[in-house]
Amino acid sequence: MTPGDEPACDLAVVGGGLAGLVAAWRERQRDPGARVVLLEAGARPGGVVATERIDGFLVERAAASIRRGADAIHALIEELGLCEELVAADPAAAARRFVLHRGRLCAAPAGVRSLLSTPLLSAGAKLRLLAEPFVPARPQADETVAQFVARRCGAGLVAPLLDAVVTGIFAGDVERLEAASAFPRMTALERRHGSLLRGALAAQLGAAGRAARAARTGRPALTALRGGMQQLVDRLCERLADAAVAIRCGARVVRLAREADAWRIALAGGESLRARRVHLAAPAWAAAELLRPVDAALAAECAAIEAAPLAVVAIGVARSQVSGDVDALGFLVPRAERRALLGVLCESSLFPGRAPAGHVLLRAMVGGGRVALPESAAAIARLAFEEAAEALRIAGAPRLLAAFPHRPGIPQYRPGHAARVARVTARVTAQPGLSLGGWSWSGIALDDRAREPAPPAVTPRA
Ligand SMILES: Cc1cc2nc3c(=O)[nH]c(=O)nc-3n(C[C@H](O)[C@H](O)[C@H](O)COP(=O)(O)OP(=O)(O)OC[C@H]3O[C@@H](n4cnc5c(N)ncnc54)[C@H](O)[C@@H]3O)c2cc1C
């Protein structure tokens, strides 16, 4: 390399969603002298995370809340000085959860005792559930969530309950998600304790469990940021700007090539730059396009990650229009109900201040592979409103109705995901200065993004 070819930066982060922002932030913390540039294709950083104020409603396009026990994202919020912006969900509302069952809202079980009394499960399913501690532990690598739960707890739990819960998180099919990748804590209980119930009990009663419980006592079940998750994005961008990280929006990376000891990064529009390291924090399907000329097999692995398209639909109505129960967290919809609706959260009951006085803000989610999402946002919004209005008995037209489609959508960890991640990691490691991050690989929640490490430093060649 001649002196004139000196790379313009030490690290280029591709993708300015939360994964990319956190990776850039961690890099600056590890090496304050590093020259870092973040390249985001869209007009603004944040990726799917975005908050809008519409007609007095505070609307989240994607992530809206953080569950108790999501320690990494809470730690990041603290680190960024945003603790005072954290708001706790109303405990009474957060404790009231429903499942749509034969067209009616039915209280969702919240623990083992309520599982045994819920009308959602048959008597046989309840008896089988009690036998779970006696089922021999036989962890299997690429078992689906449905297979795992059916093996441990009985198939009677899957359609009425598990399906709704899993769809509420992944917008995906319980029969086609790998248990160990989608719910690693659940499968770890079997590996460590031989049983889910015994594991859950040990977590409650053991020394570590007691300490964790004491630390969490008084912590709300759900938290959010007063001004929405956009605050997290904005604060990260501020900190990165203070640390002289260049955030470039409208900078779509179209090609990557290895050149001597650096990467040549080509942007749409013809510009190109060189960086010693590249961290791909774009979703796997976008990374696949960039990696094809670098390593076709690695690109094929990335392209194989599927996604479930879905839409968030914000519904704002006057309180007087609603006869159903909205003083609650909301409800989930199992596949057996044959709706497009995946679930509805009662945002303004959980987090006051999200709707104008006398109004209610609901957040419906539709799609997730259950139905093909209509092309137009208006048609998606109508579909979601019709189904939500029927379940919650809403009369008349909404004051706010806005749909935010997410396509390709939420990454789906299909059976074989963990093995794929291992193959991808091996191939990426063989490319000096290349790393991957983001929700296609290791967990889909904000908490998983907050756990993303700084991209590895390049090992100098011997
Ligand atoms: C509807 C919905 C609801 C959710 N709710 C919650 C919740 O309540 N709680 C929770 O914890 N989590 C939730 N999540 C998950 C959470 O939002 C994600 O884990 C996280 O935001 C994903 O961040 P990311 O950076 O990995 O991906 P993304 O946000 O997808 O960011 C990737 C970025 O890469 C950019 N990019 C792509 N290709 C290129 C290219 N060639 N060049 C440059 N840039 C490129 C994209 O423009 C994008 O900005 C939700 C997600 C969705 C979709």
The ligand as a Gaussian input file, in Angstrom:
#p B3LYP/6-31G(d) Opt

LIG

0 1
 C      -42.874000      -3.870000      14.654000
 C      -41.728000      -4.082000      15.590000
 C      -41.931000      -3.975000      16.948000
 C      -40.873000      -4.148000      17.832000
 N      -41.103000      -4.005000      19.164000
 C      -40.096000      -4.173000      20.035000
 C      -40.302000      -3.911000      21.413000
 O      -41.386000      -3.461000      21.832000
 N      -39.262000      -4.133000      22.266000
 C      -38.047000      -4.576000      21.834000
 O      -37.152000      -4.802000      22.660000
 N      -37.794000      -4.767000      20.514000
 C      -38.788000      -4.574000      19.608000
 N      -38.538000      -4.719000      18.265000
 C      -37.195000      -5.133000      17.817000
 C      -36.166000      -3.982000      17.704000
 O      -36.786000      -2.850000      17.172000
 C      -34.996000      -4.471000      16.833000
 O      -34.257000      -5.478000      17.526000
 C      -33.950000      -3.413000      16.453000
 O      -34.496000      -2.152000      16.261000
 C      -33.228000      -3.873000      15.191000
 O      -32.138000      -3.022000      14.960000
 P      -31.057000      -3.318000      13.813000
 O      -30.137000      -2.183000      13.798000
 O      -30.514000      -4.690000      13.982000
 O      -31.903000      -3.376000      12.443000
 P      -32.657000      -2.216000      11.612000
 O      -33.430000      -1.348000      12.526000
 O      -33.378000      -2.932000      10.525000
 O      -31.484000      -1.323000      10.989000
 C      -30.723000      -1.734000       9.891000
 C      -30.321000      -0.484000       9.127000
 O      -29.458000      -0.851000       8.050000
 C      -29.721000       0.037000       6.983000
 N      -29.228000      -0.551000       5.725000
 C      -29.674000      -1.644000       5.065000
 N      -28.965000      -1.852000       3.955000
 C      -28.027000      -0.878000       3.898000
 C      -26.985000      -0.561000       2.968000
 N      -26.768000      -1.303000       1.881000
 N      -26.215000       0.531000       3.223000
 C      -26.411000       1.297000       4.320000
 N      -27.394000       1.036000       5.230000
 C      -28.182000      -0.040000       5.016000
 C      -31.237000       0.181000       7.000000
 O      -31.651000       1.334000       6.294000
 C      -31.499000       0.266000       8.499000
 O      -31.524000       1.588000       8.970000
 C      -39.579000      -4.498000      17.347000
 C      -39.380000      -4.584000      15.960000
 C      -40.440000      -4.361000      15.088000
 C      -40.204000      -4.424000      13.599000

